[in-house]
Amino acid sequence: MALKESRPIAAMPSAQAEARSAVPKARGRRRSRKRLLVFTVLLVVSVLMLLPFVELLIGSLRPSAETSSDTWLPSTLDWHNYVDAVKTIPFWRYGRNSLILATVNALLTTISSALVGYGFARLRAPGKNLLFGLLISTMMVPQIVTLIPTYLLFANLGMVGTYWPWVLWGSAGAPYAIFLYRQFFSSFPKELEEAAVIDGAGRIRIFVQIFLPLSRPLLVTAFVLAFNVVWGDFIAPNLLLDASNTTLAVGVGTGYVMGQGFPLPNLIAGGAVLYLIPVIVLFLAAQRSYVRGFVNSGLK
């Protein structure tokens, strides 16, 4: 009887061990299912986001005779559409104008926004929070509301047809960039400034030698955002510039038409693909710089 009763008692530890080992396995299976679900959702979203670009690329290679065809894939790939897209409009001149305008504006916006964000984050002044709230509220104002007043203002100043509006916009900073800088600079410890003040450094020197080097990731981000805003802007160049110094966005959007005024879809798509290349290259280069700057910079 004693031997018969000892068998279930001896089996109890092994059963408990199996139960304990089954818990991590069940958690691992649930974790794997969640990862698979997340991966599937991300894959579907990525495909949906890439479909317009795939359609644009296919349209840029479609022959002129098949522009009104209902088939998704063309019978042949017409690479000459890119050559025609460059020759139909002064593509390189428009591209140079866009590059100069976007680069100058992005540089000015990056530096001026950093300076204003530093002031909001580190300086004390009456009404600072109210002024910052008013600045952020301007982000909610649609561009169409300020379109006519902006044109009248620059027309009275004699700046229509010149690049001076973009210089002034860049010198004034951008609300979204100022907000990013303000949040980033607010996290810096006070010991940095106190040590610099003891060494006899002023506010400008502290900003240039301490805050700017540590904010390299944000500098790159602000520059890329400002560059893309100007590069992709169609309304302001179309309103303030003329045909001799307009940008590539306006040229691609309005230049590919027949003599009767009908659009050329294959050339529009080809010009749009070429128009996107500088932005993609800048994004890839800035992404690497951002990651490297984020890893190498920091407060210790």
Disulfide bonds with the S-S distance in Angstrom:
none
